[in-house]
Amino acid sequence: MKNKILKKTFTAVFLLFTIVNFSQGNSANILLDAFYSKIKDQKNPQIIDARGADEFALNHIEGALNFNLKSEDYEKHVAALNPSKPVFIYSIAAYRSGLLSTDLAKRGFSEVYILEGGIASWIGGGKPFYSNLKSKLSLPEYKKILADNNYVLVDIGSKYCATCKTVKPILESIRSQYGEKLKIIEIELEESPQVIADLKTVKVFPTLILYENGKIVFKKDGLGDLKNDVDLALASK
């Protein structure tokens, strides 16, 4: 009985903290479905891509504006927004979108929403997006690789993702250790956005997936201890 009371008290305090935190900061990180639903509720949604111009040129949410705190015309972009209406922000992860949301909240914007997982979550969730290129890798080609190899390790990320860069030397170590036993494929948003969308399984960059005979052994949202996880999975193989 005591535990139930404590649990209810903790839940109430957590919800109160969340509400107060949102009302004071006027910003919140939300998951893809909620982010998408709120956008669809708006006639002319104010969507901001807080990535760099080169990233935006390659792919983005349709209808999004592109600017961040480092943009030369930042004040002009902010002045064009309606502070009484929701603003929806995303980037590659959360850093640039977080900085932008904090500044907009300080300026009195009533609602600022940050997409948890950024562009990876949007495209990886199969939502509509603009791309100026054709994917280097298609879904049928992806499936063929899985069918042709007993073990496949897939690294899904972006060249603009800082954490994704730390995966590369680990992959080289794994490749050296296992050789032809383990097929490693690297998929980048800037080269193959459509296959990432078609998989409908990516929520964040990097995403690491290990397959055995076409079936998923593990899927990691983020780097974690990749080398150890691969070693454990293949130890008795």
C-alpha positions as CSV (number, residue, x, y, z in Angstrom):
1,M,0.0,0.0,0.0
2,K,2.8,2.3,1.0
3,N,4.6,1.6,-2.3
4,K,1.5,2.4,-4.3
5,I,1.1,5.8,-2.5
6,L,4.8,6.6,-3.2
7,K,4.4,5.6,-6.8
8,K,1.3,7.8,-7.3
9,T,3.1,10.7,-5.5
10,F,6.1,10.4,-7.7
11,T,4.0,10.3,-10.8
12,A,2.1,13.4,-9.8
13,V,5.3,15.3,-9.0
14,F,6.9,14.2,-12.3
15,L,3.8,15.4,-14.3
16,L,3.7,18.7,-12.4
17,F,7.5,19.2,-13.0
18,T,6.9,18.5,-16.7
19,I,4.1,21.0,-17.0
20,V,5.9,23.7,-15.0
21,N,9.1,23.1,-17.0
22,F,7.2,23.5,-20.3
23,S,5.4,26.6,-19.2
24,Q,8.6,28.2,-18.0
25,G,10.8,27.2,-21.0
26,N,8.0,27.0,-23.6
27,S,9.8,24.1,-25.3
28,A,9.6,20.4,-25.2
29,N,11.3,17.4,-26.9
30,I,8.6,15.1,-28.4
31,L,8.6,11.8,-30.3
32,L,7.9,11.5,-34.0
33,D,4.2,10.6,-33.9
34,A,3.3,13.5,-31.6
35,F,5.6,15.9,-33.6
36,Y,4.0,14.8,-36.9
37,S,0.4,14.9,-35.5
38,K,0.9,18.5,-34.2
39,I,2.3,19.6,-37.6
40,K,-0.7,18.1,-39.4
41,D,-3.0,20.0,-37.1
42,Q,-1.5,23.3,-38.3
43,K,-2.7,24.9,-41.6
44,N,0.7,26.5,-42.2
45,P,3.1,24.9,-39.8
46,Q,6.2,26.8,-38.8
47,I,8.9,24.1,-39.3
48,I,12.6,25.0,-38.8
49,D,15.5,22.8,-40.0
50,A,18.3,23.9,-37.7
51,R,21.0,22.1,-39.6
52,G,23.5,23.7,-42.0
53,A,22.6,24.9,-45.5
54,D,24.6,22.1,-47.1
55,E,22.7,19.5,-45.1
56,F,19.4,21.1,-45.8
57,A,20.1,21.2,-49.5
58,L,20.5,17.4,-49.6
59,N,17.3,16.5,-47.7
60,H,14.7,18.1,-45.4
61,I,11.1,18.0,-44.3
62,E,9.0,19.6,-47.0
63,G,8.0,23.1,-46.2
64,A,10.7,23.7,-43.6
65,L,12.7,26.9,-43.3
66,N,16.5,26.6,-42.8
67,F,18.3,28.6,-40.2
68,N,20.0,28.4,-36.8
69,L,21.7,30.7,-34.3
70,K,24.7,31.0,-36.5
71,S,22.8,32.1,-39.6
72,E,23.7,35.6,-40.8
73,D,20.0,36.5,-41.3
74,Y,18.9,34.9,-38.0
75,E,17.0,38.0,-36.7
76,K,15.2,38.4,-40.0
77,H,14.0,34.7,-39.9
78,V,12.8,35.0,-36.3
79,A,11.0,38.2,-37.0
80,A,9.0,36.4,-39.8
81,L,7.7,33.8,-37.4
82,N,4.5,34.1,-35.4
83,P,5.4,33.7,-31.7
84,S,1.7,32.9,-30.8
85,K,1.7,29.8,-32.9
86,P,3.7,26.5,-32.5
87,V,7.2,26.2,-33.9
88,F,8.6,22.8,-34.8
89,I,12.3,22.3,-34.9
90,Y,14.7,19.5,-35.8
91,S,18.4,19.0,-36.6
92,I,20.6,16.0,-37.0
93,A,20.4,15.3,-33.2
94,A,19.4,17.8,-30.5
95,Y,22.2,20.3,-30.1
96,R,21.4,22.9,-32.7
97,S,17.7,22.5,-32.4
98,G,18.0,22.7,-28.6
99,L,20.0,26.0,-28.8
100,L,17.4,27.5,-31.2
101,S,14.4,26.4,-29.1
102,T,16.0,27.9,-25.9
103,D,16.4,31.3,-27.7
104,L,12.9,31.3,-29.1
105,A,11.5,30.4,-25.7
106,K,13.3,33.4,-24.2
107,R,11.8,35.6,-26.9
108,G,8.3,34.6,-25.7
109,F,7.3,32.0,-28.3
110,S,4.3,30.2,-26.8
111,E,5.1,26.6,-28.0
112,V,8.3,25.2,-29.3
113,Y,8.6,21.5,-30.1
114,I,11.9,19.7,-30.8
115,L,11.8,16.4,-32.7
116,E,13.4,13.7,-30.7
117,G,15.9,11.9,-32.9
118,G,15.9,14.8,-35.4
119,I,15.9,14.1,-39.2
120,A,16.9,10.5,-38.5
121,S,13.6,9.9,-36.7
122,W,11.5,11.7,-39.4
123,I,13.0,9.9,-42.5
124,G,13.6,6.7,-40.6
125,G,9.9,6.7,-39.6
126,G,8.9,6.9,-43.2
127,K,7.5,10.4,-43.2
128,P,7.5,12.4,-46.4
129,F,10.7,14.3,-47.2
130,Y,12.5,16.2,-49.9
131,S,15.7,14.8,-51.4
132,N,17.8,16.1,-54.3
133,L,19.3,12.7,-55.1
134,K,18.4,9.1,-55.8
135,S,19.4,6.6,-53.1
136,K,22.7,4.8,-53.8
137,L,21.3,1.7,-52.2
138,S,17.7,0.4,-52.7
139,L,15.6,-1.7,-50.4
140,P,15.8,-4.8,-52.7
141,E,19.6,-4.4,-52.9
142,Y,19.7,-4.2,-49.1
143,K,17.6,-7.4,-48.8
144,K,19.8,-9.2,-51.3
145,I,22.9,-8.4,-49.2
146,L,21.1,-9.9,-46.2
147,A,20.2,-13.0,-48.2
148,D,23.7,-13.5,-49.6
149,N,25.5,-13.3,-46.3
150,N,25.2,-15.3,-43.1
151,Y,26.2,-12.3,-40.9
152,V,25.6,-8.7,-41.7
153,L,26.4,-5.6,-39.6
154,V,24.6,-2.5,-40.8
155,D,25.7,1.0,-39.7
156,I,23.1,3.7,-40.5
157,G,24.1,7.3,-39.9
158,S,25.2,10.6,-41.4
159,K,28.5,12.3,-42.2
160,Y,27.2,15.3,-40.3
161,C,26.6,13.3,-37.1
162,A,29.4,13.6,-34.6
163,T,28.7,10.3,-32.9
164,C,28.5,8.5,-36.2
165,K,32.1,9.4,-36.9
166,T,33.2,7.5,-33.7
167,V,31.7,4.4,-35.1
168,K,34.1,4.2,-38.1
169,P,37.3,3.1,-36.3
170,I,35.2,0.5,-34.4
171,L,33.9,-0.9,-37.6
172,E,37.4,-1.2,-39.0
173,S,38.5,-3.1,-35.9
174,I,35.5,-5.5,-36.3
175,R,36.2,-5.8,-40.0
176,S,39.8,-6.8,-39.4
177,Q,38.8,-9.3,-36.8
178,Y,36.1,-11.1,-38.6
179,G,37.0,-10.7,-42.2
180,E,34.7,-12.4,-44.7
181,K,32.7,-14.0,-42.0
182,L,30.9,-10.7,-41.3
183,K,29.6,-8.4,-44.1
184,I,29.6,-4.8,-43.0
185,I,27.6,-2.2,-44.9
186,E,27.5,1.5,-44.1
187,I,24.4,3.6,-45.1
188,E,24.6,7.4,-44.9
189,L,21.6,9.7,-45.1
190,E,23.4,11.8,-47.6
191,E,23.7,8.9,-50.0
192,S,20.8,6.6,-49.4
193,P,17.9,8.4,-47.7
194,Q,15.1,6.3,-49.3
195,V,16.3,3.0,-48.0
196,I,16.5,4.5,-44.5
197,A,12.9,5.6,-45.0
198,D,11.8,2.2,-46.4
199,L,13.3,0.3,-43.5
200,K,11.0,2.3,-41.1
201,T,13.2,1.2,-38.1
202,V,15.6,4.1,-37.7
203,K,14.9,6.5,-34.8
204,V,18.3,8.1,-34.2
205,F,21.8,8.2,-35.7
206,P,23.8,6.1,-35.5
207,T,21.6,2.9,-35.7
208,L,23.5,-0.4,-35.7
209,I,21.8,-3.7,-36.7
210,L,23.4,-7.1,-36.7
211,Y,21.6,-9.8,-38.8
212,E,22.1,-13.6,-38.8
213,N,20.6,-15.3,-41.9
214,G,18.4,-12.3,-42.5
215,K,17.0,-12.1,-39.0
216,I,17.9,-9.3,-36.5
217,V,20.2,-10.4,-33.7
218,F,20.3,-7.0,-32.2
219,K,19.4,-3.4,-33.0
220,K,21.2,-0.5,-31.2
221,D,19.8,3.0,-31.2
222,G,23.2,4.7,-30.6
223,L,26.7,3.4,-30.4
224,G,26.8,1.7,-27.0
225,D,29.4,-1.0,-26.7
226,L,29.2,-2.1,-30.3
227,K,32.5,-4.1,-30.4
228,N,31.6,-6.1,-27.3
229,D,28.0,-6.8,-28.5
230,V,29.3,-8.1,-31.8
231,D,31.9,-10.3,-30.1
232,L,29.2,-11.8,-27.8
233,A,26.8,-12.4,-30.7
234,L,29.5,-14.2,-32.8
235,A,31.4,-15.9,-30.0
236,S,30.0,-19.3,-30.5
237,K,29.4,-19.0,-34.3
